[in-house]
Amino acid sequence: MELSTISKTRTAFNDWLNKEAALQSNLLFESFSSEKVIPKDVLPRKLKGDAYAISCYRDETRWSFLDRVCERISKEGSRFLEDPADRDAIEWTNRLKAIRRDVHKAHAFVRFKKTTEEGKEIFIAWHRPQHLTTDLFIRLFCRRFPTMHWMILTADECAHFENGKVQFSKAYEGQSLEIEDHWEENWRTYYSSIYNPARLMVQAMKKEMPQWHWQTMPESSLIPNLIRQSQNKIHTMAQKSQRSASPYIPTFCQSIEKIQESLPQCEGCSLHAHCRVTPGKGNSKASLLFVGEQPGDEEEKRGEPFIGPAGQLLRKTWEEVGGNWNDLYVTNALKHFKYELRGKMRLHKRPGSDEVAACRPWLQKELELISPKVILCLGSTAALSVSGRLWPVERYRGTWLPSAGQSRILLTYHPAALLRAPDQKKQEYERDFKNDLKLALSVA
Amino acid sequence: MYGIKMQIAEKLAILADAAKYDASCASSGSKRKNMGGMGNTEGMGICHSYTPDGRCISLLKILLTNHCLYDCTYCVNRVSSDVKRAQFTVEEVVNLTLQFYQRNYIEGLFLSSGVMGSADATMERMVSVARTLREKHLFGGYIHLKAVAGASKELCRAAGLWADRVSANIELPRSEDLVKLAPAKSHAETELTMSILKEGIDEAKAEAQSKNPSKFRKSFAPAGQSTQLIVGATEASDRHILGKAVSLYDTYRLRRVYYTAYSPIPHADLSLPPERPPLMREHRLYQADWLVRYYGFQVQELATETNPNLDLSRDPKLCWALQNRALFPVDINVAPRENLLRIPGLGVRTVERILKARRFRKLTMQDLSRMGASLKKAKYFIQVREDNPFLKYVDSFGLEAQLKPEPVQLSLFETGLSAQTGEV
């Protein structure tokens, strides 16, 4: 492989500069025509860098445009380039902008693949610049990755970087780069996880990341699928939030019995497919109403709320503070049991707020029909369904939550939380729980 | 979890997904030379990729963990949410960053985290990621650390030493909203963090500008600090939101305030709106923010007491001009800079070009159009060299009809760009 220390575009520019110098010397210094005059007085030094950049514009007119500008500079000075309304100045700026954009996009879209060559680690990228900008954009990579051995292949020329030195070789003619790098898979995982399907703006993406470059970027193969999925994801999210038990509540539902009759037909959320319904139970004229989270394993089997271990604890404590279970109406925020199968065990699983929202109309109907003096929410899910808001239990237990209706709302622990409490906290929890029950009883 | 060790890819999927609600991804405003290891930062940010939502990927934006003690209702990672949880180790984040960086996928790392254990314990792990990258791997890329609400002063200062940017999210524009939706957070606490960061930034700046700056001085968050405001989760008006933003800009010299439209999250609190606010609102806020910072507008002029919300169908500058027609037409060829900036359809860059170009000639409509002005709006408000037939509308009722509102649906697709650059 033939390597050169100077890039193709730089060589071409130097040739043009020298040609210009020769030309100038012929025009202005006829008697010294054998001498080469560096045209620094024609092309001011601060413009030389820009002129080189413009000579990298992939267009047949690039040299004639530079010639024209130089001619004008020799006649009227370079000030016209500062006039934002001058045609040549606009062309100059536009070409410069196109080059800068191309360089910037190369900085962004070059993708290295890591591989080993003769036992040495090497990073190879294939990039398709729009203009002849290889010599321009590789400079950032020289500064950024000075200790790496890397190569960037383009259809114009290839750049090799090793030991702090860059060299150029002839064009890469391949149409792909067959190197396996398993980190590309992680990158694709990241790419598809970081984007937000709730907002789709394909035009904006294409504008900033032209499809021209997709061929050399590992993540681009994901795009069509992500766009397609995004429509579905939004759809299911909307569907989920639309789920509700409302259509299953009879139009004239004036008694608790009617609720209990209609509940088994409810398909307001997906839980109905996995278990039977557990309706609320108790005195329909109760002045005190307990709301739990959802039926548990045992409750579901026997179709009655609060008979499992947590329920027994609640009953026991309630009787200890002097309450009568038969005066109560007890129910749950969810009427179905949400669980996870672990072997043969059905493990309680916390309901999502979409399920709470879906089941909420049943509870609201119960509250409306019974209209108790006090609603005791056992745990945050109950409070969420009763009041529509999340109330952190640690902070708000034992306090009256704001209520929109006639009933007063009190929040306390769910008895299951007491069963699960760490030993050092157990006594404190039990004391608080008892106090809350006492408070509810005294007010009701 | 449950005894099975999670693969990196699985963690990455969970913890990138959890981080996507943070809008910020900027990697600009900091300069760092290569320190003999890998990477440098050159002041201009680079967007390495774009996703179909129109947003750019500049940084590896992940959470250290999405386990969280707090129960902020609008947040998908709140303790009461049943999302899948995962946790990276410090080494895993460091390795991911380096592997992605050397393949030129990213400009650096944006690390945030749920609060696990305590605020300080979390912050300490985040700082240790940044320190390992800088000290052990001589990493010169960009690092943005999120300051955990309630982290100690020492840790915030340590974060500033290693990171290019540190940010504390104010989240909601009114403190009463925070009480309701994020009981564990408060404006006072966040602003305390901001003032600690400002102190560090100011000290480093003073040192750099002093007569003989120490050769071994340490930089402190050279890209400054930023914050994020969630829009549309509560009733707060645009006037509130912009007012809060401006007070933060003034008090803590923030580089950016990010406005992010509330995204309905799975398993949300019932008190939150079920639908996202129109994306256009986010876009209008960015426009107004820009007008206040670079065009000399006051918040009160754009979001008035009677109209506290920005018009979604027209850009805020045009709305203002329609309300203040007595100030027009403005003569392009003589008006001072601050008046030119108030003409609808002219951006800062066009105004700079006008100021330069009019030294050479008297400008015409055609000149303006070549220089990047949007004449569709500007032509009704300006005097140029030739007669301008559109000026007759300035004092007529017909002007509003002439400037028909853009169809909101269509322009939704264009908002992505503006949200990133904020440009009008």
Boltz contact constraints between the chains, C-beta under 6 A:
constraints:
  - contact:
      token1: [A, 83]
      token2: [B, 360]
      max_distance: 6.0
  - contact:
      token1: [A, 84]
      token2: [B, 353]
      max_distance: 6.0
  - contact:
      token1: [A, 84]
      token2: [B, 356]
      max_distance: 6.0
  - contact:
      token1: [A, 84]
      token2: [B, 357]
      max_distance: 6.0
  - contact:
      token1: [A, 84]
      token2: [B, 371]
      max_distance: 6.0
  - contact:
      token1: [A, 85]
      token2: [B, 357]
      max_distance: 6.0
  - contact:
      token1: [A, 85]
      token2: [B, 367]
      max_distance: 6.0
  - contact:
      token1: [A, 107]
      token2: [B, 46]
      max_distance: 6.0
  - contact:
      token1: [A, 108]
      token2: [B, 46]
      max_distance: 6.0
  - contact:
      token1: [A, 108]
      token2: [B, 47]
      max_distance: 6.0
  - contact:
      token1: [A, 108]
      token2: [B, 48]
      max_distance: 6.0
  - contact:
      token1: [A, 110]
      token2: [B, 104]
      max_distance: 6.0
  - contact:
      token1: [A, 112]
      token2: [B, 103]
      max_distance: 6.0
  - contact:
      token1: [A, 112]
      token2: [B, 104]
      max_distance: 6.0
  - contact:
      token1: [A, 143]
      token2: [B, 34]
      max_distance: 6.0
  - contact:
      token1: [A, 143]
      token2: [B, 40]
      max_distance: 6.0
  - contact:
      token1: [A, 144]
      token2: [B, 39]
      max_distance: 6.0
  - contact:
      token1: [A, 144]
      token2: [B, 40]
      max_distance: 6.0
  - contact:
      token1: [A, 146]
      token2: [B, 34]
      max_distance: 6.0
  - contact:
      token1: [A, 183]
      token2: [B, 99]
      max_distance: 6.0
  - contact:
      token1: [A, 186]
      token2: [B, 9]
      max_distance: 6.0
  - contact:
      token1: [A, 187]
      token2: [B, 105]
      max_distance: 6.0
  - contact:
      token1: [A, 189]
      token2: [B, 9]
      max_distance: 6.0
  - contact:
      token1: [A, 189]
      token2: [B, 12]
      max_distance: 6.0
  - contact:
      token1: [A, 189]
      token2: [B, 13]
      max_distance: 6.0
  - contact:
      token1: [A, 190]
      token2: [B, 12]
      max_distance: 6.0
  - contact:
      token1: [A, 190]
      token2: [B, 16]
      max_distance: 6.0
  - contact:
      token1: [A, 193]
      token2: [B, 13]
      max_distance: 6.0
  - contact:
      token1: [A, 193]
      token2: [B, 16]
      max_distance: 6.0
  - contact:
      token1: [A, 193]
      token2: [B, 17]
      max_distance: 6.0
  - contact:
      token1: [A, 194]
      token2: [B, 16]
      max_distance: 6.0
  - contact:
      token1: [A, 194]
      token2: [B, 20]
      max_distance: 6.0
  - contact:
      token1: [A, 195]
      token2: [B, 51]
      max_distance: 6.0
  - contact:
      token1: [A, 195]
      token2: [B, 53]
      max_distance: 6.0
  - contact:
      token1: [A, 196]
      token2: [B, 20]
      max_distance: 6.0
  - contact:
      token1: [A, 196]
      token2: [B, 53]
      max_distance: 6.0
  - contact:
      token1: [A, 198]
      token2: [B, 263]
      max_distance: 6.0
  - contact:
      token1: [A, 199]
      token2: [B, 53]
      max_distance: 6.0
  - contact:
      token1: [A, 200]
      token2: [B, 52]
      max_distance: 6.0
  - contact:
      token1: [A, 201]
      token2: [B, 53]
      max_distance: 6.0
  - contact:
      token1: [A, 201]
      token2: [B, 54]
      max_distance: 6.0
  - contact:
      token1: [A, 201]
      token2: [B, 413]
      max_distance: 6.0
  - contact:
      token1: [A, 201]
      token2: [B, 416]
      max_distance: 6.0
  - contact:
      token1: [A, 202]
      token2: [B, 52]
      max_distance: 6.0
  - contact:
      token1: [A, 203]
      token2: [B, 413]
      max_distance: 6.0
  - contact:
      token1: [A, 204]
      token2: [B, 54]
      max_distance: 6.0
  - contact:
      token1: [A, 204]
      token2: [B, 416]
      max_distance: 6.0
  - contact:
      token1: [A, 204]
      token2: [B, 417]
      max_distance: 6.0
  - contact:
      token1: [A, 205]
      token2: [B, 50]
      max_distance: 6.0
  - contact:
      token1: [A, 205]
      token2: [B, 52]
      max_distance: 6.0
  - contact:
      token1: [A, 205]
      token2: [B, 54]
      max_distance: 6.0
  - contact:
      token1: [A, 208]
      token2: [B, 50]
      max_distance: 6.0
  - contact:
      token1: [A, 209]
      token2: [B, 50]
      max_distance: 6.0
  - contact:
      token1: [A, 219]
      token2: [B, 49]
      max_distance: 6.0
  - contact:
      token1: [A, 226]
      token2: [B, 52]
      max_distance: 6.0
  - contact:
      token1: [A, 227]
      token2: [B, 52]
      max_distance: 6.0
  - contact:
      token1: [A, 241]
      token2: [B, 274]
      max_distance: 6.0
  - contact:
      token1: [A, 350]
      token2: [B, 82]
      max_distance: 6.0
  - contact:
      token1: [A, 352]
      token2: [B, 82]
      max_distance: 6.0
  - contact:
      token1: [A, 352]
      token2: [B, 267]
      max_distance: 6.0
  - contact:
      token1: [A, 353]
      token2: [B, 267]
      max_distance: 6.0
  - contact:
      token1: [A, 353]
      token2: [B, 268]
      max_distance: 6.0
  - contact:
      token1: [A, 357]
      token2: [B, 270]
      max_distance: 6.0
  - contact:
      token1: [A, 388]
      token2: [B, 270]
      max_distance: 6.0
  - contact:
      token1: [A, 388]
      token2: [B, 271]
      max_distance: 6.0
  - contact:
      token1: [A, 389]
      token2: [B, 271]
      max_distance: 6.0
  - contact:
      token1: [A, 390]
      token2: [B, 73]
      max_distance: 6.0
  - contact:
      token1: [A, 390]
      token2: [B, 269]
      max_distance: 6.0
  - contact:
      token1: [A, 392]
      token2: [B, 71]
      max_distance: 6.0
